[in-house]
Amino acid sequence: MTRKKHGADASSSSPSPQGRMPQTGARLETGRRRTSRNGAVAFTIIVFAAVCALVLACAQLLAGGIGLAALVIAVVVGAMAASSVHIVMEWERAVVMRFGRFNRVAGPGIVFTWPVIEFYTVRIDQRVAATYFGAEETLTSDLVPVNVDAVVFWMVFSPKKAAVEVEDYASAVAWMAQAMLRKAIGRASLAEVACRRDQLDAELKDELEAKLDGWGIDVIDVEVRDIVVPRELQPAMAAGAIAARERDARMTLAEAEADISDMLKDASANYEGDPEAMRLRTMHLAYESVKQSGGTLVIPSAFSEGFTDPDAADAVTKAVKSA
């Protein structure tokens, strides 16, 4: 979001970094009407007209007519009166100079200045301003070009410094913010820029506060709006992200299998030398399998165990022979 020049005399021919930024999203229109100074301008015109009329009325009474000299005097006196009485809005401060030297900060309300001797060079807007800035094709520490867009919210806390110390403080804020953003990106890797936005915001805010404090400007907040990676790198970055996720999943699965094997080893140690406990565990596992699947479990009878038990098999053979 670009910031307008402040005051009638606060013009500057220096370029703005917003001119090199993409126009998309560089300025957000909210549909709300902005404040105007039409009332103050109308007041100045009324003062000029009233003084001119008063001078012409005096000339009519004293000279009996209005000549060219009376008109010239009326215009000069009206202009001097209009330049001596000013309306400063509630959110503005007027920086008054006397013979070219700083004299005072006046306003808000009606401000009086001496004609010719005093004049105010600029009206400083002390409301919170939002300046859009960005960094195009800036290399990170791992040599990846990125485009970053951000917004800085700031305000003037010292009208004197903003008028005396810097020529065009609004453009200076934009240029300084862009330079600090490029430095911050160059010190960090792509992953740090993408994943640590809050840290980048705080870093930019601290650096801008240190730079702009001498100009009477306070930085309220810095917000990174968007980080764009070139399209040529997006497929490779996506493949790397997928491979990293698969590696993490496999590592998690391997850790789970290791934990399970340790648990089974401990359980086998508990069942070792206790066949009854092992049999109960076998019955429990059989019950769980039947409960989950809803099937039928067939358990061999005691007669069938004789064919597998060696002692029982010998007893049956002897019985058959004696018969």
LINFENLIN-V391022 format. One record per residue. N is the residue number from 1. OMEGA is omega as a letter, one per 40 degrees, with the letter a starting at -180 (999 if undefined). Layout:
BEGIN
n:N omega:OMEGA
n:N omega:OMEGA
END
This chain:
BEGIN
n:1 omega:a
n:2 omega:a
n:3 omega:i
n:4 omega:i
n:5 omega:a
n:6 omega:i
n:7 omega:a
n:8 omega:a
n:9 omega:a
n:10 omega:a
n:11 omega:i
n:12 omega:a
n:13 omega:a
n:14 omega:a
n:15 omega:a
n:16 omega:a
n:17 omega:i
n:18 omega:a
n:19 omega:i
n:20 omega:a
n:21 omega:i
n:22 omega:a
n:23 omega:a
n:24 omega:i
n:25 omega:a
n:26 omega:i
n:27 omega:a
n:28 omega:i
n:29 omega:a
n:30 omega:a
n:31 omega:i
n:32 omega:i
n:33 omega:a
n:34 omega:i
n:35 omega:a
n:36 omega:i
n:37 omega:a
n:38 omega:i
n:39 omega:i
n:40 omega:i
n:41 omega:i
n:42 omega:i
n:43 omega:i
n:44 omega:i
n:45 omega:a
n:46 omega:i
n:47 omega:i
n:48 omega:a
n:49 omega:a
n:50 omega:i
n:51 omega:i
n:52 omega:i
n:53 omega:i
n:54 omega:i
n:55 omega:i
n:56 omega:i
n:57 omega:i
n:58 omega:i
n:59 omega:i
n:60 omega:a
n:61 omega:a
n:62 omega:a
n:63 omega:a
n:64 omega:i
n:65 omega:a
n:66 omega:i
n:67 omega:a
n:68 omega:i
n:69 omega:i
n:70 omega:i
n:71 omega:a
n:72 omega:i
n:73 omega:a
n:74 omega:i
n:75 omega:a
n:76 omega:a
n:77 omega:i
n:78 omega:i
n:79 omega:i
n:80 omega:i
n:81 omega:i
n:82 omega:i
n:83 omega:a
n:84 omega:a
n:85 omega:a
n:86 omega:i
n:87 omega:i
n:88 omega:a
n:89 omega:a
n:90 omega:a
n:91 omega:a
n:92 omega:i
n:93 omega:a
n:94 omega:i
n:95 omega:a
n:96 omega:i
n:97 omega:i
n:98 omega:a
n:99 omega:i
n:100 omega:i
n:101 omega:i
n:102 omega:a
n:103 omega:a
n:104 omega:i
n:105 omega:a
n:106 omega:i
n:107 omega:e
n:108 omega:a
n:109 omega:i
n:110 omega:a
n:111 omega:i
n:112 omega:i
n:113 omega:i
n:114 omega:i
n:115 omega:i
n:116 omega:a
n:117 omega:a
n:118 omega:i
n:119 omega:i
n:120 omega:a
n:121 omega:a
n:122 omega:i
n:123 omega:a
n:124 omega:i
n:125 omega:a
n:126 omega:i
n:127 omega:i
n:128 omega:a
n:129 omega:i
n:130 omega:a
n:131 omega:i
n:132 omega:i
n:133 omega:a
n:134 omega:i
n:135 omega:a
n:136 omega:i
n:137 omega:i
n:138 omega:a
n:139 omega:i
n:140 omega:a
n:141 omega:i
n:142 omega:i
n:143 omega:i
n:144 omega:i
n:145 omega:i
n:146 omega:i
n:147 omega:a
n:148 omega:i
n:149 omega:a
n:150 omega:i
n:151 omega:i
n:152 omega:i
n:153 omega:a
n:154 omega:i
n:155 omega:i
n:156 omega:i
n:157 omega:i
n:158 omega:i
n:159 omega:a
n:160 omega:a
n:161 omega:a
n:162 omega:a
n:163 omega:a
n:164 omega:a
n:165 omega:a
n:166 omega:a
n:167 omega:a
n:168 omega:a
n:169 omega:i
n:170 omega:i
n:171 omega:i
n:172 omega:i
n:173 omega:a
n:174 omega:a
n:175 omega:a
n:176 omega:i
n:177 omega:i
n:178 omega:i
n:179 omega:a
n:180 omega:i
n:181 omega:i
n:182 omega:i
n:183 omega:a
n:184 omega:i
n:185 omega:a
n:186 omega:i
n:187 omega:a
n:188 omega:i
n:189 omega:a
n:190 omega:i
n:191 omega:i
n:192 omega:i
n:193 omega:a
n:194 omega:a
n:195 omega:a
n:196 omega:a
n:197 omega:a
n:198 omega:i
n:199 omega:i
n:200 omega:i
n:201 omega:a
n:202 omega:i
n:203 omega:i
n:204 omega:a
n:205 omega:a
n:206 omega:a
n:207 omega:i
n:208 omega:i
n:209 omega:i
n:210 omega:a
n:211 omega:a
n:212 omega:a
n:213 omega:i
n:214 omega:i
n:215 omega:i
n:216 omega:a
n:217 omega:i
n:218 omega:i
n:219 omega:a
n:220 omega:a
n:221 omega:i
n:222 omega:a
n:223 omega:i
n:224 omega:a
n:225 omega:a
n:226 omega:i
n:227 omega:a
n:228 omega:i
n:229 omega:i
n:230 omega:a
n:231 omega:i
n:232 omega:a
n:233 omega:a
n:234 omega:i
n:235 omega:i
n:236 omega:i
n:237 omega:i
n:238 omega:i
n:239 omega:i
n:240 omega:i
n:241 omega:i
n:242 omega:i
n:243 omega:i
n:244 omega:i
n:245 omega:i
n:246 omega:i
n:247 omega:i
n:248 omega:i
n:249 omega:i
n:250 omega:i
n:251 omega:i
n:252 omega:i
n:253 omega:i
n:254 omega:i
n:255 omega:i
n:256 omega:i
n:257 omega:i
n:258 omega:i
n:259 omega:a
n:260 omega:i
n:261 omega:i
n:262 omega:i
n:263 omega:i
n:264 omega:i
n:265 omega:i
n:266 omega:i
n:267 omega:i
n:268 omega:i
n:269 omega:i
n:270 omega:a
n:271 omega:a
n:272 omega:i
n:273 omega:i
n:274 omega:a
n:275 omega:i
n:276 omega:i
n:277 omega:i
n:278 omega:i
n:279 omega:i
n:280 omega:i
n:281 omega:i
n:282 omega:i
n:283 omega:i
n:284 omega:i
n:285 omega:i
n:286 omega:i
n:287 omega:a
n:288 omega:i
n:289 omega:i
n:290 omega:a
n:291 omega:a
n:292 omega:a
n:293 omega:a
n:294 omega:a
n:295 omega:a
n:296 omega:a
n:297 omega:a
n:298 omega:a
n:299 omega:a
n:300 omega:i
n:301 omega:i
n:302 omega:i
n:303 omega:a
n:304 omega:i
n:305 omega:i
n:306 omega:i
n:307 omega:a
n:308 omega:i
n:309 omega:a
n:310 omega:a
n:311 omega:i
n:312 omega:a
n:313 omega:i
n:314 omega:i
n:315 omega:i
n:316 omega:a
n:317 omega:i
n:318 omega:i
n:319 omega:a
n:320 omega:a
n:321 omega:a
n:322 omega:i
n:323 omega:999
END
